[in-house]
Amino acid sequence: MTMLAETVLRSWKTLNEVLNDLREDQLKELIFWELDHGKREDIVVRLHQRFNKLAVARERAELLAQIK
């Protein structure tokens, strides 16, 4: 288990404490780790929700930057 996964995916409490501070790359790492090892559907869904929120915000900013 990676140090990040070991710390963050220990419980819902630890996940919720750091979820808003995680970057896209870290979320992707956690999603793939959970799919391979933990296999907890609710955790994967929550990580993916947060990942998508960040990705959409980044993509929108990139699109709008092309207009300016």
Buried (B, 14 or more C-beta within 10 A) or exposed (E): EEEBBEEBBEEEEEBEEEBEEBEBEBBBBBBEBBBEEBEBEEBBEBBBEBBEEBEEEEEEEEEEEEEE
